[in-house]
């Protein structure tokens, strides 16, 4: 029982303690160099239901080179939505 609880606590922790900010331009280069040969044009990917956490987990399991590459790819593939200016 204790092992089960310890495992559940470990699984509840984020994958990376240090948050790495991503650069969409760098992510585009990483995608072109490493991903496009199999996944082709990024415009053909349906990422409408994908969360940044899900994509990070996928990239972790999908042989990305580093935490920074993962963050850059997430920034490129899932750009932050443009928020309207509500101050007017």
N, C-alpha and C positions, 0 to 999 in steps of 0.2 A: 504494500500500500504506500509506503514512504517513497519507494522508487517511482511509483506512478505519479504521485504528487510532485516530486522533484522534476520528473520529465514534463509534466504539464506546465510547471512554472518556467522551465527552460524554453518550452515552445511558445509561451506567451511573450517572451522577450523579443524586441525587434531584432532583425537580422544583423544590423550594424549599429553599434552604440554611437559612433561618430557620424553625424550627418554630413554627407558630401554633397555640395551643391553642384548641379550639372550645368554644362554649357551646351546649348542646342547646336551651335555651329561646330563644335568639336564632335558632338554626337552624330552630326551629318557625315563628318569625315570617317568616323568609326564605322557607321552603317555602310558607307560606300566601300570601305576597305575590307570589312569583315562579314557583313551580313547580306549585302545585296546579291552576291553570287548565288545564294540559295533562296532568299526571300524576295528577290527582285525589287520592283518599284515600291517604295514605301506607300505611295498613294493607293496601292491595291490592298494594303493591310486594313482589316476592320478592327480598329482599336476603340470603338465607341463605348464598349462595356468594360474596358480594362482600367483598373486603378493603378496608380503609381506603385503601390505595394505589390500587386500581382505581377506587374511587368518586371519589377526588381527581382522578385523571386524567380520568375521565368529566366531572366538573364543570368542569375546566379547559377542556375542549373544548366545553362546553355553555353558554358565555356567562354564567358566574357573574361577579358584579361585582368581587369582590376575593378575596384570599387568606383574609381573615377570614370572608367569607361561605362559602367552600368549607369551611373548618375547622368553622364552626358547623353547616353542613349535614351534614357527616360525623358530628359529635358527636350530632346529632339522629337521623339515619337509621341509624347503627350504634353504638348506645350500648354502652359497655364492659360486659362481662358482670359480674354480681355474683359476687364470689369468696367462697366460704364461709370462715367464721372457723375456722381449724385450730388455734388456740391452746388450745383446751379439751381 
